[in-house]
């Protein structure tokens, strides 16, 4: 897996209605036909929604981007002068992130241009990572146009890094699953080094995605970056408490790795080292022995420099307990006990409670939707994605699915204006789909 690149498939476009429609729109837009197509899925790897891009390399140095969705205007720029606007993250900036990531990885200048038409069926700002899928798709498009090769792991790492051009201090989960996903199996994603392990999901249950219809663009607010900084500061204080080289530490995972202890032991260290009251910037500086200026310029991101309180204990507790739940989920799937669906559901419920109370990344609509899903037969339900809006994922026994869908549709969508959202984007069953790949016309 470490060296294998994304798959390439020859297909008859005429046999694939969505690709055929994309080809026709491309032809009417650019007056030519695409040379190839690239697909990249959204998160989590139990979701089939994806981004498709039809591509034609051109001899000019102009990058022309269009979208099948009329809400997203056309964009054109020089391939050799990529400017990414952090202040107003419009759709095309995510494509530019992937393009620039590949360009900088290979140290290239004087790049060829291309015409690209984007088609996505991932609900935007829904927590299903439409933005990360677009970054990954663009990275693979650029790599293919250049005739270069990279492994899936390398591509995932480049795309995770390049999405930060837009100001989002994300990890690499969405990009990793976009490249490493395989049809029919969930994946346990681990970092340092990046690797993916198959997890066989229970056959008697399905996963259902429900969109809260509350949109949250994580690049347009500071919520997401504040949590990243709180985790970073918690990691530094824990490292200092344990006499590690705290100034080099960026992630909570690194502290656990350095200490060589279990997640359960890390939770005990967190109890000892951090207090539950919020920390002020001044207290953090005192703990680390640095000045406020050093905190702001050397540790905090630009849009978190004016934050007045940091909840370090709560964020660390959430991260370590969530990591433990992920391993427990995998263990239960492997052991496959008779009450597997109930056990997995309980873990999902614990996860949502922690997201809501300890990480504080839920919202009233998500909490309401989770409660409705549980009321109508889901043993477990939780938010998925960045939070503050977006979607829930619920585990539902297969025999309860029809009544579950009908009841949730009525209770959450039809009793409000939320029913105006297209149904396929608001409530749908999902199964593990494959990762990013290139389609060539046969």
N, C-alpha and C positions, 0 to 999 in steps of 0.2 A: 504493500500500500504506500510505502514511503516515497517511492520513485514514480509511481504510475500517474500519468497525466489524465485530464478529463477525457471521457470517451468521445469518439467521433462516429456518427452513424449516417449511412446513406439511406435516404427515404424517398418515397414517392410523395411529393408535397400535395398532389391532387387527392391523396387518400386521407389527408389530415385537414379537416375543415378550418381549424384555427390558423394553421400555417398558410393554407391556401388564401384565406381572407387577408392575412398579413401581406402575402406576396402581391395580391391585387391592389391593396391600398398603397404599398410601396411603389408599384408601377405607376399608379395615378399621381403619386406625390413627386417622384424623382424621374419618371419617364424611362425607367430601366428595371431590371429584375435583380433581386438579391443574389449574391454569390454563395452565401451560407446563412444559417440561423443559429443563434445561441440561446440556450435555456438555462435558467438558474432558479431553484426553488426558494421559497421563504422559510421562515422558521416554523415550528420546531421540526425535527425530522419526522413528524407524524402528520405533515400537512402537504397537500399536493399543489397548492397554489404556487404560481411561478411568474417569472418575468421571461418574455421572449423578445429577442431583438433580431430583426432582419438587417443584413449588412451587405454593403457593396463598397469595396475599396475604390478610391478615385485617385487620379493622377495629381490633382491639386493638393494643397496643404490645408484644405478647409474641412472642418468637422461639422457636418450638418445633422442635427438631431431633430427627430419628429416623434410624436406620440399618437397612438390611435385614439387616446382619450382627448376630446376637444378642450377639456379643462386645462391641459398642459400645453402651452404655446411652443411653437417651433423655436429652435435655437441654433445659431451658427457662430463658429469662432475659428481662429487659426489653430491648427494642431500643434503649433510650435509656441503658442503663447497662452497657455491654460491659466485662467484666473478663476479661483473658486471663492465665491462670496459666502463668508461665514455669517454675515449679518442677516441675510435673507435667503435661507436654504431652499431655492426653487428646485424642481425635479431634475433639471439637467445637470445641476452641480454634483449629484450623486454619480451620474455617468462620468463626469470629469474626474471624480476621485479615483475611480477604477482605471481610467485611461492614464492619468498622471502617475498612479502607483506603478504600473508596468513600465511606463516611460522612464521613471526615476530608477527603478530596479536595474534596468539594463543600461542606464546612463545615456539614453538616446536623445539626439536632437534631429531636426530636419525630418520629422515624421510625415508619412503619407496621410492624406485625408481619407474620410469615409462618409458615406451616407448611411444613416441608421434610423430604423423605425422601431420604436419600443411599444410593446403590448403587454400589459400586466393584468393578471386577474387576482392579485393580492390586494385586499382592501387597504387603501393608503392610511397611514397613521393609526393602524389597528393593532399594533403590537405583533404583527406577523412578519415584520422585517421586510417590507417592500423596498425600503431604502437600501438595506444591506444586499438584497437580491439584485438590485439594479447595479450596485457597486461591483458585485461579483460577476454579473453578466458583462458589464463593461470591461472588466479586467480580462475576461476570457475572449471577448471580441477583439480587444487590442492585441492580445497575445497571438490570436489566430491570424489577424491581418498581417502582423509582423513575421509570421512563419516561425515563431520561437516556440520553445517547449519549456514547461515547468511542471513539477509534480502537483497533485491536488493540494498537498500539505503546504508547499511553497506558495501556491496561488492563494490559499486561504489566509496565510500569514500576511502576504502583501496587501490583500484586500482589507483585512482587519486594520492594518496600519494606515492604509490610504483613506479609509472612511473618516479618520481623525482630521483630515484636511478641512472637513466641514465644521469642526469644533466639537464633535461628540467624542468624549473620552471612553469609548466602548472597549469591551474585551475582544474576544474573537469567536464567540459561540455561534453567532448567526452565519458568519462567513465560513466557518469550519463545516457546519452541517450542510451549507449550500453546496459545497464541493464534495464532502465525504459521504453524504447520504446514499443509501442503497435501498432499492425497492424491496418492500416486504419485511424490513427490520428497522427497529428503532436503534439509536446509537448512544452510547455513553461517550461523551467527548471529554478528553483530558488534555491538559496543557503541560508544557515544559518536560519533554517534547510533546508536540501536538499528536494525538493518536485517537482513534475511534474504535470502540468495541461493540460488537453486535449485542442487542438485547431483544430477546424474543418476547413479544407482547402476548397476553392471554388470548386464546382463540374465542372465548365466549363473550368477549366484550368489544365495544368499539369506542373510539374517541370522537367527541363532538366538539366542534368549535362554535362558540356563540359570540358575536360581535356586540359589545356594549353600545356601539354607535357614538361613543365619546372618542374623539380623535385627539391624539397626542403626538406631536412632532418633536421627538427628543432633541433634535438639533435646534429647535426654535425656543426652548426653555432651558433654564439652568437646573431643573429638578434632577435630571439624570447625572449631570456632571457633579452636582453637590454630593450625591451618593457615592460616586467614584472617589471624590476627594475625602469623604468621611471614612471610607474603607482604607484609603491610602494612609490617612493620619492615624487610624486605629492600628494599622500594620506597623507603622513607625513607633508608636508608643508601646505596643506589645514587644517589638524587637528590642527597644531600649530597656524595658523592664527585664528582659531575659539576657541582657548584656550582649546582644548581637550588634552587627554593624548597621544601625538603623537607617543611616542616611542613604544606603544603597537599596533599601527595601521599598517596593512600590505596591505589592499586593499581599493580602492576608495569607494566601496560599504559600508564599515564600517563607513566612515565619514558621508555619507548620513544617515545611520541608527542611528548613535549617535546623529546627529542633528535633526532627525525626520522631514526632509523636503523633498519636491518633487524633482524629477530629474531636472525639469526646474529651480527650485530654486538653485540646486547644480551647474547648469551651470552659474548662476549669481554669485555665490560665487567664482567659478573658475575664472571668468572675473575679480573680485575684487582682488583676492589673488595672482594670478600668472601672470607673464608677458610673452608675446609671444616669446621674444628672448630666445635662449637656455641658460640653466644654466650650469655653470662650477661646478666641484666638490667643489671648494673653496667657491663659492657662496652658494651652498646647505649647506655646513658646517656652514657658517656664519648664515644662516637663522635658522638652527636647534640648533646652539650653541654647535657643536661637532667638534672633530678633524678629519683630513683626515684619520688618522689611524682607528678611530672609524667608519667612513663611510665605509671604505673598508672592515673591518673585521666583523662589526656587522650588516650591512645593505645590502651591495652588494653581489651578488653571485660570485664565483671564476672567471668565465669567463667575468665578467663585471667590474672588479676592475680597468682596465686601460682605461675605456671609458672617453673621454675628454669633451663631451657635452651631456646634457640630455634635451630633449624637453618635459617639464612637462606640460605646458599649453595645447599643442596640444593633448597629450595622454589623459589627463583628459577630455578635451572637447569631444574627440571621444568616450571614454568609457561611459560617462553620456548621450550623445546624442544617442548612439547606444542602450543603455538600454531603453531610452524613445521610440525609434523606435520599439523595440521588443514589448513593451506594446501596442503601437499604432496598430501594426500588429495584435495582438490578438483581440483588440477592433473592428477593421474593420472586421475580420473574424466572430466575434460574431454578429455584426450588419448586415452583409451581404448586403450592399447597391447594387444597380444595377451596378454601376461602380467599383465593388470590385476588379476586376483584375487590372484595371488601378491604383487604389489607392495603392494596395499592391506593384505593380511594381514601383511606385514613391518612396515608402519607400526603396525598394531594391536599386534603383538608388542612393538615398541619402546615403545609407549605403556604397555603393562602393566608392562614392566620398570621404566620410569621411575616409574610409580605405586607399584610395590612397593619400589624401592630409594631413590628420591630424594624422593618425597612421602610414602612410608610409610603409604599408606592402603589397603593390601590386607590379607589375613588368610590363614592357612594353607589354609582351605577354598577360598577364591577361587583361590589359586595352584594347588591340586590340580585344581580344576575346569578352569582354563585349560590345564593340562598334558594332561588327559584329552581336552579338545576338540581340541587340536592333534594328539594321538596318533591320533585317529580321523577325521582328514581335514580339519580346519579349517586353512587356511593362516595364519589369524590369529585370536587371541582375546584379550580384555582385560576387565578389570572395567568396569562402567558405573555411573554414579551417584556418590554421595558416597564409597563405599568402606567398609572395615571390615566387610564383609558385603554382602548383596544379590546382584546378578546379574553374569553375564558376558555379553558379546555376541561372537559368533563369525561370521566370514564363511565360508560353506561352498559349494563348487561344487554346483549344483542336482542333478547326477547322482549325487552322493555323499550326498545328504540322507537317504534311508531308512536306510542302514547307519550313518550318523553318529548319528541320533536313537536307534536301537536300541542302539548300543554305549555311548553316553554315559548312556543310561537305566540300562543294566546296571552300568556301571563306577562311576558316582557315586551313583545313587539306590538301586538294588536291593541293593547290597552293604552297606547300612546302613539305619538307621531313617528315612533321608531319603525313602524310598519312601512314607512315610505322608503326605507332602505331596501334595495333589491334583495329578495330572500336568499339568493345563492351567496350573497356576501354577508348575510347576518347569522345564518344558522346552517351548519353543514357537517356531515360525517366525513371523517378523514382516515386515511391509512398511509403507512410510510411510502413515500415516493423516492425516486432516484435523484442523484445529484446533478450538478451542472454538466451540460454536454453540448457538443457542436453537431448540428444537422447539416449534411450536404445533400443537395438534390441529386437523386439517382438518374 
